[in-house]
Amino acid sequence: MIALIDGDILCYRCAFAAEKTKYLATRFEGEMWGPFDSHKDMKEYLVGQLSDYTIWSRKEVEPEELAIQATQATLQSILNKLGTDSYEIYLSDTFSFREKFATTARYKGNRDGQARPVHYGVVREALLRDGACTCPDQLEADDMLGIRGTGLGSECVIVSIDKDLLQIPGRHFNWVTDTYTEIDGREGSLRLGCQILSGDATDNVPGLSGIGEVKARKYLEGSTSTRDMVSRIKELYKAQRGEQSEQYLLEQGTMVYILRHRTDSFKTWYEKHAA
C-alpha cells in the first residue's frame, strides 16, 4: 500500500506547530494579566473580575528544529496508522495553471495578505530533502494525488484533510481525524458536481449564487448518470448566467476539477459527459 500524502497541508500544519499565540489583558493603569494560551482561557479567568480591559495577542515562535521534528513525527505517525513504509509526498508548484483560467475572480486571491507560518520554507525544504516532489507543469498537490491515485487504484490511499480530494474514487485517509473514506465513481462525480455548483470559498471560486453544498447535493443526488448530472448543472448555469453560462461553467469547473491523468482537463471531462 502506497500512501499518497498531501505535502502542502503537512507543511503548513507542522510549521504552525512551532507557533503559539498568547493572550494578555491590560488596563489603563498599566496592570497586566497573562499570558494565556487561548482567548477562551483568558475570558474565563477574567469574568467577574474586570469589566474594562484591553486584549492583546502576541505570536511566540519556537526554533525551526521543533517544526522539523513535528514534521518527522507526523509523517511517521501517518505511516504507522496505515501500516506501510511506502509513501509519496507532493508539494504544489509556486504557480497554478488555474490562475490563467480564472477571469471572474482571482484563483485563491482571498488569501492575499495571509502570512505563511514562519518556518514554512524550512519545513518545505526538509520535506524535499527527504524525498518529497514538487509538482511539475504548474500542477497542485491535489492534481498529483488525483493522477497517482487514479493510476494506482486499490494499491494506494490518498492522505489529506482536504475534502476536495473526495471527488477522486478510491480510498482516502484523514490523518487528523483518523478516518477512512471509500469513494466510488458515482460519489466522486456527485461531489465534483456539487463543487461546480457551489464553488469553493477557500480558493475564491464563487460558483453559482445562492447555492451551497447542501442545496447542490439535493439538486444533483437524483441524477441517473453523470451525463444526467451534467445536464442539470448546465440548466442551473443557464438560468443564472444566460448566454455566458457555458463560458462561466467551464471556468468554474476548471477551478475545482482535480486532474486524473497528466493530459486531463475539466474541458475534456465536461465535453465527454455533456454530449
N, C-alpha and C positions, 0 to 999 in steps of 0.2 A: 504494500500500500504506500503510495507516494502522497505526502502532504503538500498541497499547493497553497503557499502561505501569502497572504496579502501583506507585503512588506511596508506599504505606506502606513497602514494603521498600526502595525507593530512598531514602526519607527516613532510615530507620534506619541503613542501611549507610553513607551519606555523612556523617551526623552522627557515627557511630562512627569514621569515618576520621580525625577530629580528636582522637581519644583514644588514648593508648598506656598500657599497663600495664607498669611497670618492676618488676624483682625485685631484692631485696637479701638478703644473708645477714649475720647478725651473731653474735658470740659474747659471752658474759657479760663478757669483759674490755673490751668496747667496740669491738673490731675490726669492720670492716665491709668487705664485698666487693660490688661492683656500682656502678651499676645494670646489670642485664642485660635484654635485650629480650624474653626468654622464660624461663619456668621451666626448660625443657629446656636452654637455653644455660647457665644458672646451675649446674644439676646436673652438666653435663658438665665445667664449669670446676673445680668443687669436688671432684669424685670423686677419691678417693685423697689429698686434701689435708686435709680436715676430716671429723670424724665427729660433732661436737657443735656444731650451729649452729641458729639460728632464721631462718626465711624470712619476709621481709616483702614486701609489694607496695604500690605507690602508683600512682595514676592521674595522668597528665600530660595536660592539656587544651590543645590548640593554639588560637589565635584563631579566632573564628567565621568569619572570611574563608576560612580553609582548608576548612572544611566546605562553604561555599557554592561555592568553586572545585571541590571534589571532585564536588559535585552537577552543576555545569555540564559538567565534563569527562566524567562518567559518562554523562550524557544524550546528549552529542554522540557519544560512542563507540558507544552503542547505535544511534543513528540511522545512523552511518557503516556499522556492520556490517550493518544491514538495508537500506542503500541507499535511505533515504527521509528526507524532512524533514517528513513529516506525522505528527503524533502527538497522543494524548490521554493525560493523566495523571490518575489518580483517587486521592483520599485518603479514607479511611474517615471516617464521621461519628463524633462523640465517643461516641455510644451506639448499640449494635447492636440491631436488633429481636429478634435471637436471645436476648438476655438476658431478655426477657419470657416466653419459652417454656421456658427451662432450669429445670427443677424438681428433677431428680436431682442435678445438680452445677452450680455457677455457671459460666456460659459464660466461659472464659478466666480463671476465678478462681485458677488456679495461677500467674498472672502477678502477683498482688498482691505488692507489695514489690520488684518488679523495676524498678530505676531506668532511665528512658529516658536516652539519651545527652544530655550537657549541651546540645548545640546542636540538639537535635531541633526545638524550636519555631522557631528561626531558619531552619533548612533548610525546614521546612514552609511558613513564610511566604514564603520565596524562591520555592518551587515555585508557590505560589498567585499570586504577583505575575507569574510567567512563564506563567500560563495554566492551571495545574492546577485541577481541580474537586474540591470537597468533595462527597461523595456525599449525595444527598437522602434523605429519608424513613427515616433510621436504617439505611441500607444500608451495607455494607462495600465496600471497593475491589474485592474478588473478585466481588461481585454486579454491579457496574457493568461490569467486564471481561466477565463472563458475558453480560450483557444486550447490550452493544455488540458483543461477539464473535459472538453468535448473530445479531444483526441485520445485521452487515456481511458475515459469511460469509468467502468467499475474498478479500475486499478488505482484510482486516486480519490482523495477527499479534498474539497475546497475549504480552506481555513480562513475565515474572516468574520467580522461582526457586521459587515455591510450587507443589509437586506437586498440591495440592488442585485447582488450576485445570485439571488434565488431565482432569477429568470433562466439560469443555466441548469439544465437537467443533470441530475447526479446526486452525490452525497455531499452534504455541507456540514461543517462543524464550527459552532460559535465558541471560541476559546475563552470568552469572558463568562458566559452563562453555562458552559459545558453541555450544550445541547446539540444533538444531531438532527438534521432535516433531510429527508429524501424528497427530491423534486423530480416528478415525471415530466414528459413532454408537454402534456396539456396544462399542468400547473405552471410550468415555466413560461409558456406562451401567454397564459392568463395574467401572470404577474407583469410581463412585458407590456401587454395591452393596457393594464391599469396605469402603468407609469407613463405611457404615451398620452393617456387622457389627463392624468392628474399632474404630470410634470414631476419635478424634483426640486423642492425648495432649497435643499442643502447645496445643490450645484447651480442654483439660479436658473432653473429650467421652468418656465411658467405653465406649460401645458394649456388646458382649456379652463376658462374662468368658471368658478363655482363648482368644480368637480374635484373632490378629494378622493383618497384611496377607497373609502367605504362606498361612495356613490359609484365610482368607476367599476369596482368589483361587482356590485349589484347589477349594473347595466350589462356587464360582459359575461358573467358566470353562466348564463343560459345559452351561450353560444354552442352550436353543434359541431363546429370545426374552427380551425384557425382562420380559414377564409371567411366564415361567417363572422368571426370576431373582428376581422379587419374591415368588413363591410359595415359593421355597427360603428366602429371607430370613425370611418370616413363620413358616415351620416352625421355624427355629432360635430365633427370638424367643419363640415359644410354648413351646418345650422348656425355655427358661431362665426365662421370666418368667410363664408360666401365664396367668391371666385378665387380668393387667395388660399383656400383651405388646403389644397394639395401641396403647395409650396411650404406652408406652415407645418403641415403634418410631417413632411419629410425632414424639416429642420428639427422639430421636437423629437422625432423618432431617432434621429442620428445622435442627439444628446444623451438619450437614455439606453440605447441598444448596446449591449455588450457583444463584442465580436466572438464568433465561434471558430473561425479559421483566418489565416493571415490575409486572404484576399476578400474577406467578408465585408459587408456593409449593410446598413439598415435599408438602403435603397434596394439592394438586391433581394433582401428578405421581404420587403414590402411588395415589390413587383411580382414576386413569386406567389404571394397569397392574395393579392388584390386583383389578379387576372380573372 
